[in-house]
């Protein structure tokens, strides 16, 4: 299983989503967190599951229940998560982000 590294903005996006869902219904943030952790586990166990979408090796792992996608790149030593992207907002806004590993 490969380790994961989240871009600092991806971490901020995760926190914002958790805050949003916490305000919607008690416990919904926990459900979102579990869904995120499950998606992260899937890509850590087999990062090649999802197809390469561009020349930079970007792959998309959609969450199953929430309208978010983990945008990631499979590097030699880790899986780098570029964004926790909402599926209905600003396509490819994260494209300028680069791994710091």
MOPAC internal coordinates of N, CA, C and O (Angstrom, degrees):
PM7 1SCF
backbone

  N    0.0000 0     0.00 0     0.00 0    0    0    0
  C    1.4507 1     0.00 0     0.00 0    1    0    0
  C    1.5270 1   107.96 1     0.00 0    2    1    0
  O    1.2310 1   120.87 1   -52.83 1    3    2    1
  N    1.3168 1   115.94 1   127.17 1    3    2    1
  C    1.4691 1   120.49 1  -179.22 1    5    3    2
  C    1.5285 1   111.01 1   -81.14 1    6    5    3
  O    1.2310 1   120.65 1   -33.88 1    7    6    5
  N    1.3202 1   116.36 1   146.12 1    7    6    5
  C    1.4681 1   118.78 1   172.51 1    9    7    6
  C    1.5310 1   110.05 1   -71.51 1   10    9    7
  O    1.2310 1   120.81 1   -20.95 1   11   10    9
  N    1.3111 1   116.06 1   159.05 1   11   10    9
  C    1.4655 1   120.63 1   177.49 1   13   11   10
  C    1.5191 1   109.77 1  -117.70 1   14   13   11
  O    1.2310 1   121.96 1   -30.86 1   15   14   13
  N    1.3171 1   113.85 1   149.14 1   15   14   13
  C    1.4517 1   122.10 1   174.19 1   17   15   14
  C    1.5161 1   107.15 1  -129.06 1   18   17   15
  O    1.2310 1   120.52 1   -52.20 1   19   18   17
  N    1.3242 1   116.61 1   127.80 1   19   18   17
  C    1.4656 1   120.81 1   177.90 1   21   19   18
  C    1.5191 1   109.41 1  -101.03 1   22   21   19
  O    1.2310 1   121.27 1   -46.30 1   23   22   21
  N    1.3241 1   115.18 1   133.70 1   23   22   21
  C    1.4641 1   119.93 1   171.31 1   25   23   22
  C    1.5268 1   106.72 1   -59.69 1   26   25   23
  O    1.2310 1   120.30 1   -34.61 1   27   26   25
  N    1.3129 1   117.03 1   145.39 1   27   26   25
  C    1.4760 1   119.84 1  -177.25 1   29   27   26
  C    1.5230 1   111.98 1   -57.26 1   30   29   27
  O    1.2310 1   119.75 1   146.31 1   31   30   29
  N    1.3245 1   118.09 1   -33.69 1   31   30   29
  C    1.4655 1   120.06 1   177.94 1   33   31   30
  C    1.5295 1   111.39 1   -71.77 1   34   33   31
  O    1.2310 1   120.19 1   148.75 1   35   34   33
  N    1.3216 1   117.25 1   -31.25 1   35   34   33
  C    1.4679 1   120.49 1   175.88 1   37   35   34
  C    1.5291 1   109.60 1   -66.01 1   38   37   35
  O    1.2310 1   120.59 1   140.67 1   39   38   37
  N    1.3355 1   116.47 1   -39.33 1   39   38   37
  C    1.4634 1   120.32 1   175.92 1   41   39   38
  C    1.5219 1   110.72 1   -62.36 1   42   41   39
  O    1.2310 1   120.50 1   137.88 1   43   42   41
  N    1.3321 1   116.66 1   -42.12 1   43   42   41
  C    1.4650 1   120.84 1   178.51 1   45   43   42
  C    1.5281 1   110.86 1   -64.24 1   46   45   43
  O    1.2310 1   120.31 1   140.44 1   47   46   45
  N    1.3290 1   117.01 1   -39.56 1   47   46   45
  C    1.4676 1   121.04 1   178.06 1   49   47   46
  C    1.5225 1   111.06 1   -63.83 1   50   49   47
  O    1.2310 1   120.75 1   140.79 1   51   50   49
  N    1.3137 1   116.17 1   -39.21 1   51   50   49
  C    1.4594 1   120.44 1   176.80 1   53   51   50
  C    1.5246 1   110.28 1   -62.55 1   54   53   51
  O    1.2310 1   120.21 1   133.41 1   55   54   53
  N    1.3200 1   117.20 1   -46.59 1   55   54   53
  C    1.4718 1   121.33 1   178.88 1   57   55   54
  C    1.5241 1   112.01 1   -60.87 1   58   57   55
  O    1.2310 1   120.60 1   138.85 1   59   58   57
  N    1.3268 1   116.46 1   -41.15 1   59   58   57
  C    1.4657 1   120.38 1   178.72 1   61   59   58
  C    1.5261 1   111.13 1   -63.69 1   62   61   59
  O    1.2310 1   120.51 1   138.02 1   63   62   61
  N    1.3248 1   116.63 1   -41.98 1   63   62   61
  C    1.4620 1   120.37 1   178.92 1   65   63   62
  C    1.5268 1   110.39 1   -65.07 1   66   65   63
  O    1.2310 1   120.56 1   138.25 1   67   66   65
  N    1.3231 1   116.54 1   -41.75 1   67   66   65
  C    1.4605 1   119.91 1   178.28 1   69   67   66
  C    1.5278 1   111.45 1   -61.95 1   70   69   67
  O    1.2310 1   120.43 1   137.34 1   71   70   69
  N    1.3169 1   116.79 1   -42.66 1   71   70   69
  C    1.4664 1   121.02 1   176.99 1   73   71   70
  C    1.5249 1   110.85 1   -60.88 1   74   73   71
  O    1.2310 1   120.93 1   134.80 1   75   74   73
  N    1.3203 1   115.82 1   -45.20 1   75   74   73
  C    1.4656 1   120.30 1  -179.80 1   77   75   74
  C    1.5306 1   110.87 1   -59.00 1   78   77   75
  O    1.2310 1   120.57 1   129.66 1   79   78   77
  N    1.3303 1   116.52 1   -50.34 1   79   78   77
  C    1.4637 1   119.65 1  -177.20 1   81   79   78
  C    1.5181 1   112.32 1   -69.15 1   82   81   79
  O    1.2310 1   119.68 1   150.42 1   83   82   81
  N    1.3305 1   118.21 1   -29.58 1   83   82   81
  C    1.4634 1   121.02 1   175.37 1   85   83   82
  C    1.5241 1   110.68 1   -62.68 1   86   85   83
  O    1.2310 1   120.64 1   146.29 1   87   86   85
  N    1.3295 1   116.39 1   -33.71 1   87   86   85
  C    1.4540 1   120.70 1   179.40 1   89   87   86
  C    1.5197 1   114.42 1   -81.29 1   90   89   87
  O    1.2310 1   120.06 1   168.48 1   91   90   89
  N    1.3056 1   117.49 1   -11.52 1   91   90   89
  C    1.4660 1   121.16 1  -178.08 1   93   91   90
  C    1.5259 1   112.53 1   -84.83 1   94   93   91
  O    1.2310 1   121.03 1   136.20 1   95   94   93
  N    1.3304 1   115.63 1   -43.80 1   95   94   93
  C    1.4615 1   120.89 1  -178.12 1   97   95   94
  C    1.5210 1   108.14 1  -162.42 1   98   97   95
  O    1.2310 1   119.86 1   -42.83 1   99   98   97
  N    1.3183 1   117.87 1   137.17 1   99   98   97
  C    1.4685 1   119.19 1   178.57 1  101   99   98
  C    1.5393 1   110.74 1   -56.01 1  102  101   99
  O    1.2310 1   121.38 1   -49.74 1  103  102  101
  N    1.3220 1   114.97 1   130.26 1  103  102  101
  C    1.4562 1   120.92 1   178.12 1  105  103  102
  C    1.5163 1   115.47 1    89.51 1  106  105  103
  O    1.2310 1   120.19 1   166.41 1  107  106  105
  N    1.3319 1   117.24 1   -13.59 1  107  106  105
  C    1.4612 1   119.29 1  -178.33 1  109  107  106
  C    1.5254 1   111.34 1   -66.68 1  110  109  107
  O    1.2310 1   120.55 1   147.67 1  111  110  109
  N    1.3268 1   116.56 1   -32.33 1  111  110  109
  C    1.4650 1   119.40 1   176.44 1  113  111  110
  C    1.5318 1   111.00 1   -63.95 1  114  113  111
  O    1.2310 1   120.04 1   143.41 1  115  114  113
  N    1.3123 1   117.52 1   -36.59 1  115  114  113
  C    1.4565 1   121.00 1   176.68 1  117  115  114
  C    1.5185 1   111.94 1   -66.13 1  118  117  115
  O    1.2310 1   120.87 1   141.99 1  119  118  117
  N    1.3249 1   115.95 1   -38.01 1  119  118  117
  C    1.4623 1   120.46 1   177.04 1  121  119  118
  C    1.5285 1   110.34 1   -65.15 1  122  121  119
  O    1.2310 1   121.06 1   138.83 1  123  122  121
  N    1.3281 1   115.58 1   -41.17 1  123  122  121
  C    1.4636 1   120.20 1   177.19 1  125  123  122
  C    1.5320 1   110.26 1   -63.71 1  126  125  123
  O    1.2310 1   120.48 1   135.15 1  127  126  125
  N    1.3201 1   116.70 1   -44.85 1  127  126  125
  C    1.4697 1   121.49 1   179.76 1  129  127  126
  C    1.5348 1   110.40 1   -58.79 1  130  129  127
  O    1.2310 1   120.12 1   135.59 1  131  130  129
  N    1.3390 1   117.37 1   -44.41 1  131  130  129
  C    1.4679 1   120.46 1   178.75 1  133  131  130
  C    1.5211 1   111.47 1   -62.69 1  134  133  131
  O    1.2310 1   120.74 1   138.92 1  135  134  133
  N    1.3342 1   116.19 1   -41.08 1  135  134  133
  C    1.4648 1   120.43 1   178.59 1  137  135  134
  C    1.5334 1   110.61 1   -63.31 1  138  137  135
  O    1.2310 1   120.86 1   137.93 1  139  138  137
  N    1.3205 1   115.97 1   -42.07 1  139  138  137
  C    1.4646 1   120.97 1   176.38 1  141  139  138
  C    1.5295 1   110.57 1   -60.88 1  142  141  139
  O    1.2310 1   120.30 1   132.35 1  143  142  141
  N    1.3238 1   117.03 1   -47.65 1  143  142  141
  C    1.4679 1   121.48 1  -179.07 1  145  143  142
  C    1.5288 1   111.16 1   -62.27 1  146  145  143
  O    1.2310 1   120.11 1   141.48 1  147  146  145
  N    1.3323 1   117.39 1   -38.52 1  147  146  145
  C    1.4633 1   120.80 1   177.94 1  149  147  146
  C    1.5293 1   110.75 1   -64.38 1  150  149  147
  O    1.2310 1   120.21 1   136.61 1  151  150  149
  N    1.3270 1   117.20 1   -43.39 1  151  150  149
  C    1.4683 1   120.99 1   178.37 1  153  151  150
  C    1.5242 1   109.97 1   -63.90 1  154  153  151
  O    1.2310 1   120.30 1   136.84 1  155  154  153
  N    1.3059 1   117.04 1   -43.16 1  155  154  153
  C    1.4621 1   121.39 1   178.72 1  157  155  154
  C    1.5358 1   110.61 1   -61.81 1  158  157  155
  O    1.2310 1   120.58 1   139.05 1  159  158  157
  N    1.3105 1   116.49 1   -40.95 1  159  158  157
  C    1.4643 1   120.25 1   177.97 1  161  159  158
  C    1.5309 1   110.85 1   -63.25 1  162  161  159
  O    1.2310 1   120.33 1   138.36 1  163  162  161
  N    1.3325 1   116.98 1   -41.64 1  163  162  161
  C    1.4709 1   120.51 1   178.78 1  165  163  162
  C    1.5188 1   111.47 1   -58.68 1  166  165  163
  O    1.2310 1   120.49 1   134.68 1  167  166  165
  N    1.3381 1   116.66 1   -45.32 1  167  166  165
  C    1.4661 1   118.02 1  -177.47 1  169  167  166
  C    1.5275 1   111.86 1   -76.66 1  170  169  167
  O    1.2310 1   119.70 1   153.02 1  171  170  169
  N    1.3193 1   118.17 1   -26.98 1  171  170  169
  C    1.4648 1   120.07 1   175.45 1  173  171  170
  C    1.5194 1   110.98 1   -69.85 1  174  173  171
  O    1.2310 1   120.62 1   140.87 1  175  174  173
  N    1.3169 1   116.43 1   -39.13 1  175  174  173
  C    1.4632 1   120.63 1  -179.08 1  177  175  174
  C    1.5271 1   111.93 1   -72.75 1  178  177  175
  O    1.2310 1   120.66 1   142.38 1  179  178  177
  N    1.3230 1   116.33 1   -37.62 1  179  178  177
  C    1.4589 1   119.88 1   179.66 1  181  179  178
  C    1.5209 1   109.99 1  -149.00 1  182  181  179
  O    1.2310 1   120.09 1   -96.54 1  183  182  181
  N    1.3278 1   117.44 1    83.46 1  183  182  181
  C    1.4633 1   120.92 1  -176.12 1  185  183  182
  C    1.5235 1   114.15 1   -65.33 1  186  185  183
  O    1.2310 1   119.76 1   164.90 1  187  186  185
  N    1.3186 1   118.07 1   -15.10 1  187  186  185
  C    1.4648 1   120.89 1  -178.73 1  189  187  186
  C    1.5304 1   112.58 1   -89.05 1  190  189  187
  O    1.2310 1   120.17 1  -177.53 1  191  190  189
  N    1.3225 1   117.28 1     2.47 1  191  190  189
  C    1.4661 1   121.24 1  -179.81 1  193  191  190
  C    1.5230 1   112.07 1   -57.37 1  194  193  191
  O    1.2310 1   120.40 1   137.56 1  195  194  193
  N    1.3048 1   116.84 1   -42.44 1  195  194  193
  C    1.4602 1   121.47 1  -175.79 1  197  195  194
  C    1.5246 1   110.42 1   -96.33 1  198  197  195
  O    1.2310 1   121.01 1   -36.29 1  199  198  197
  N    1.3027 1   115.68 1   143.71 1  199  198  197
  C    1.4667 1   121.61 1  -175.12 1  201  199  198
  C    1.5262 1   112.29 1   -68.48 1  202  201  199
  O    1.2310 1   121.35 1   -30.96 1  203  202  201
  N    1.3182 1   115.03 1   149.04 1  203  202  201
  C    1.4661 1   121.08 1   172.80 1  205  203  202
  C    1.5279 1   107.51 1   -70.95 1  206  205  203
  O    1.2310 1   120.71 1   -48.01 1  207  206  205
  N    1.3347 1   116.25 1   131.99 1  207  206  205
  C    1.4627 1   121.05 1  -174.33 1  209  207  206
  C    1.5221 1   114.31 1  -104.38 1  210  209  207
  O    1.2310 1   120.01 1   165.39 1  211  210  209
  N    1.3361 1   117.58 1   -14.61 1  211  210  209
  C    1.4696 1   119.39 1  -179.86 1  213  211  210
  C    1.5247 1   110.23 1  -154.87 1  214  213  211
  O    1.2310 1   120.59 1     0.78 1  215  214  213
  N    1.3175 1   116.47 1  -179.22 1  215  214  213
  C    1.4659 1   121.94 1  -176.42 1  217  215  214
  C    1.5289 1   113.64 1   -69.70 1  218  217  215
  O    1.2310 1   120.17 1   165.01 1  219  218  217
  N    1.3243 1   117.28 1   -14.99 1  219  218  217
  C    1.4635 1   121.08 1   178.91 1  221  219  218
  C    1.5282 1   112.33 1   -88.47 1  222  221  219
  O    1.2310 1   120.08 1  -179.60 1  223  222  221
  N    1.3274 1   117.46 1     0.40 1  223  222  221
  C    1.4609 1   120.98 1   179.61 1  225  223  222
  C    1.5131 1   114.36 1    81.62 1  226  225  223
  O    1.2310 1   120.04 1  -162.23 1  227  226  225
  N    1.3197 1   117.53 1    17.77 1  227  226  225
  C    1.4615 1   121.95 1  -179.15 1  229  227  226
  C    1.5255 1   110.12 1   -69.80 1  230  229  227
  O    1.2310 1   121.65 1   -42.35 1  231  230  229
  N    1.3337 1   114.46 1   137.65 1  231  230  229
  C    1.4613 1   121.97 1   177.14 1  233  231  230
  C    1.5270 1   108.37 1  -127.62 1  234  233  231
  O    1.2310 1   120.61 1   -25.26 1  235  234  233
  N    1.3277 1   116.45 1   154.74 1  235  234  233
  C    1.4648 1   122.06 1  -178.92 1  237  235  234
  C    1.5200 1   110.00 1  -120.02 1  238  237  235
  O    1.2310 1   120.67 1   -52.91 1  239  238  237
  N    1.3116 1   116.33 1   127.09 1  239  238  237
  C    1.4604 1   122.27 1   175.24 1  241  239  238
  C    1.5254 1   107.66 1  -118.34 1  242  241  239
  O    1.2310 1   120.15 1   -80.08 1  243  242  241
  N    1.3323 1   117.32 1    99.92 1  243  242  241
  C    1.4666 1   119.20 1  -178.81 1  245  243  242
  C    1.5263 1   111.29 1   -73.72 1  246  245  243
  O    1.2310 1   120.89 1   -36.22 1  247  246  245
  N    1.3208 1   115.91 1   143.78 1  247  246  245
  C    1.4557 1   119.59 1   171.05 1  249  247  246
  C    1.5292 1   106.84 1   -71.31 1  250  249  247
  O    1.2310 1   120.40 1   -28.92 1  251  250  249
  N    1.2826 1   116.83 1   151.08 1  251  250  249
  C    1.4674 1   120.09 1  -173.98 1  253  251  250
  C    1.5209 1   112.96 1   -78.91 1  254  253  251
  O    1.2310 1   120.11 1   145.02 1  255  254  253
  N    1.3148 1   117.39 1   -34.98 1  255  254  253
  C    1.4611 1   120.25 1  -172.93 1  257  255  254
  C    1.5277 1   114.22 1  -109.55 1  258  257  255
  O    1.2310 1   120.50 1   153.86 1  259  258  257
  N    1.3011 1   116.65 1   -26.14 1  259  258  257
  C    1.4645 1   121.61 1  -175.59 1  261  259  258
  C    1.5236 1   109.15 1  -110.17 1  262  261  259
  O    1.2310 1   120.17 1   -27.29 1  263  262  261
  N    1.3438 1   117.28 1   152.71 1  263  262  261
  C    1.4722 1   120.42 1  -175.93 1  265  263  262
  C    1.5325 1   113.66 1   -81.34 1  266  265  263
  O    1.2310 1   120.98 1  -124.85 1  267  266  265
  N    1.3238 1   115.72 1    55.15 1  267  266  265
  C    1.4607 1   122.22 1   179.31 1  269  267  266
  C    1.5174 1   109.81 1  -129.69 1  270  269  267
  O    1.2310 1   121.54 1   -25.64 1  271  270  269
  N    1.3218 1   114.65 1   154.36 1  271  270  269
  C    1.4586 1   122.22 1   178.44 1  273  271  270
  C    1.5198 1   109.17 1  -132.55 1  274  273  271
  O    1.2310 1   120.96 1   -45.98 1  275  274  273
  N    1.3339 1   115.78 1   134.02 1  275  274  273
  C    1.4615 1   120.28 1   170.52 1  277  275  274
  C    1.5189 1   106.67 1   -82.52 1  278  277  275
  O    1.2310 1   120.76 1   -60.06 1  279  278  277
  N    1.3068 1   116.14 1   119.94 1  279  278  277
  C    1.4611 1   122.45 1   177.87 1  281  279  278
  C    1.5201 1   105.82 1   -99.27 1  282  281  279
  O    1.2310 1   120.20 1   -59.29 1  283  282  281
  N    1.3318 1   117.23 1   120.71 1  283  282  281
  C    1.4583 1   119.03 1  -173.29 1  285  283  282
  C    1.5249 1   112.82 1  -144.11 1  286  285  283
  O    1.2310 1   122.05 1   -14.61 1  287  286  285
  N    1.3387 1   113.67 1   165.39 1  287  286  285
  C    1.4610 1   122.31 1   176.06 1  289  287  286
  C    1.5237 1   107.12 1  -129.92 1  290  289  287
  O    1.2310 1   120.77 1   -46.76 1  291  290  289
  N    1.3144 1   116.12 1   133.24 1  291  290  289
  C    1.4589 1   121.91 1   176.47 1  293  291  290
  C    1.5306 1   108.16 1   -86.09 1  294  293  291
  O    1.2310 1   120.65 1   -75.02 1  295  294  293
  N    1.3246 1   116.35 1   104.98 1  295  294  293
  C    1.4602 1   121.84 1   177.83 1  297  295  294
  C    1.5239 1   109.21 1   -93.34 1  298  297  295
  O    1.2310 1   120.08 1    -7.68 1  299  298  297
  N    1.3183 1   117.44 1   172.32 1  299  298  297
  C    1.4630 1   121.18 1  -178.73 1  301  299  298
  C    1.5254 1   112.85 1   -58.40 1  302  301  299
  O    1.2310 1   120.55 1   136.72 1  303  302  301
  N    1.3366 1   116.55 1   -43.28 1  303  302  301
  C    1.4578 1   119.93 1  -173.03 1  305  303  302
  C    1.5231 1   115.41 1  -109.01 1  306  305  303
  O    1.2310 1   120.03 1   174.25 1  307  306  305
  N    1.3292 1   117.56 1    -5.75 1  307  306  305
  C    1.4609 1   119.76 1   179.95 1  309  307  306
  C    1.5293 1   110.54 1  -162.80 1  310  309  307
  O    1.2310 1   121.85 1    -9.71 1  311  310  309
  N    1.3136 1   114.06 1   170.29 1  311  310  309
  C    1.4598 1   121.06 1   171.12 1  313  311  310
  C    1.5215 1   105.48 1  -101.70 1  314  313  311
  O    1.2310 1   120.79 1   -59.02 1  315  314  313
  N    1.3274 1   116.09 1   120.98 1  315  314  313
  C    1.4641 1   121.21 1  -178.26 1  317  315  314
  C    1.5271 1   109.01 1  -101.75 1  318  317  315
  O    1.2310 1   120.55 1   -59.00 1  319  318  317
  N    1.3332 1   116.56 1   121.00 1  319  318  317
  C    1.4612 1   122.28 1   179.74 1  321  319  318
  C    1.5241 1   108.31 1   -95.08 1  322  321  319
  O    1.2310 1   121.36 1   -64.18 1  323  322  321
  N    1.3262 1   115.00 1   115.82 1  323  322  321
  C    1.4654 1   121.16 1  -178.11 1  325  323  322
  C    1.5152 1   112.33 1   -82.03 1  326  325  323
  O    1.2310 1   120.46 1   146.26 1  327  326  325
  N    1.3398 1   116.73 1   -33.74 1  327  326  325
  C    1.4648 1   119.28 1  -174.21 1  329  327  326
  C    1.5213 1   111.59 1  -158.35 1  330  329  327
  O    1.2310 1   121.89 1   -27.27 1  331  330  329
  N    1.3068 1   113.99 1   152.73 1  331  330  329
  C    1.4603 1   123.91 1   167.29 1  333  331  330
  C    1.5196 1   102.95 1  -109.87 1  334  333  331
  O    1.2310 1   121.04 1   -97.55 1  335  334  333
  N    1.3272 1   115.62 1    82.45 1  335  334  333
  C    1.4611 1   121.92 1  -166.45 1  337  335  334
  C    1.5215 1   112.70 1   -91.90 1  338  337  335
  O    1.2310 1   120.88 1   -48.98 1  339  338  337
  N    1.3163 1   115.92 1   131.02 1  339  338  337
  C    1.4575 1   121.02 1   172.21 1  341  339  338
  C    1.5214 1   107.27 1   -70.62 1  342  341  339
  O    1.2310 1   120.26 1   -44.17 1  343  342  341
  N    1.3104 1   117.12 1   135.83 1  343  342  341
  C    1.4615 1   121.58 1  -173.09 1  345  343  342
  C    1.5273 1   114.69 1   -74.01 1  346  345  343
  O    1.2310 1   120.17 1   167.98 1  347  346  345
  N    1.3283 1   117.28 1   -12.02 1  347  346  345
  C    1.4732 1   119.61 1  -176.88 1  349  347  346
  C    1.5170 1   112.94 1  -118.41 1  350  349  347
  O    1.2310 1   120.57 1  -158.25 1  351  350  349
  N    1.3256 1   116.52 1    21.75 1  351  350  349
  C    1.4668 1   120.29 1  -179.47 1  353  351  350
  C    1.5168 1   110.56 1  -135.48 1  354  353  351
  O    1.2310 1   120.25 1   -38.16 1  355  354  353
  N    1.2837 1   117.13 1   141.84 1  355  354  353
  C    1.4692 1   126.47 1   170.56 1  357  355  354
  C    1.5316 1   114.98 1    31.16 1  358  357  355
  O    1.2310 1   119.32 1  -101.52 1  359  358  357
  N    1.2895 1   118.91 1    78.48 1  359  358  357
  C    1.4620 1   120.55 1   179.45 1  361  359  358
  C    1.5340 1   112.00 1   -57.41 1  362  361  359
  O    1.2310 1   121.05 1   -43.64 1  363  362  361
  N    1.3057 1   115.59 1   136.36 1  363  362  361
  C    1.4701 1   125.06 1   174.26 1  365  363  362
  C    1.5321 1   114.47 1    58.30 1  366  365  363
  O    1.2310 1   119.60 1  -156.37 1  367  366  365
  N    1.3097 1   118.37 1    23.63 1  367  366  365
  C    1.4697 1   120.98 1   177.10 1  369  367  366
  C    1.5246 1   110.95 1   -60.16 1  370  369  367
  O    1.2310 1   120.02 1   153.89 1  371  370  369
  N    1.3015 1   117.57 1   -26.11 1  371  370  369
  C    1.4598 1   124.74 1  -175.21 1  373  371  370
  C    1.5387 1   112.12 1   -83.93 1  374  373  371
  O    1.2310 1   119.54 1   175.92 1  375  374  373
  N    1.3208 1   118.49 1    -4.08 1  375  374  373
  C    1.4703 1   122.17 1  -170.67 1  377  375  374
  C    1.5365 1   114.07 1   -59.84 1  378  377  375
  O    1.2310 1   119.47 1   158.04 1  379  378  377
  N    1.3170 1   118.62 1   -21.96 1  379  378  377
  C    1.4686 1   120.37 1   179.85 1  381  379  378
  C    1.5315 1   112.61 1   -83.24 1  382  381  379
  O    1.2310 1   119.83 1   170.14 1  383  382  381
  N    1.3096 1   117.93 1    -9.86 1  383  382  381
  C    1.4592 1   121.36 1  -179.53 1  385  383  382
  C    1.5171 1   110.66 1   -72.17 1  386  385  383
  O    1.2310 1   121.16 1   -39.29 1  387  386  385
  N    1.3146 1   115.38 1   140.71 1  387  386  385
  C    1.4596 1   122.07 1   179.36 1  389  387  386
  C    1.5176 1   109.90 1  -130.29 1  390  389  387
  O    1.2310 1   120.31 1   -32.03 1  391  390  389
  N    1.3218 1   117.00 1   147.97 1  391  390  389
  C    1.4687 1   118.83 1   179.17 1  393  391  390
  C    1.5154 1   111.67 1   -66.32 1  394  393  391
  O    1.2310 1   121.02 1   -35.47 1  395  394  393
  N    1.3161 1   115.66 1   144.53 1  395  394  393
  C    1.4610 1   120.32 1   177.54 1  397  395  394
  C    1.5221 1   110.17 1  -103.74 1  398  397  395
  O    1.2310 1   120.70 1  -167.19 1  399  398  397
  N    1.3261 1   116.27 1    12.81 1  399  398  397
  C    1.4757 1   120.95 1  -179.59 1  401  399  398
  C    1.5102 1   111.07 1   -96.16 1  402  401  399
  O    1.2310 1   120.10 1   180.00 1  403  402  401

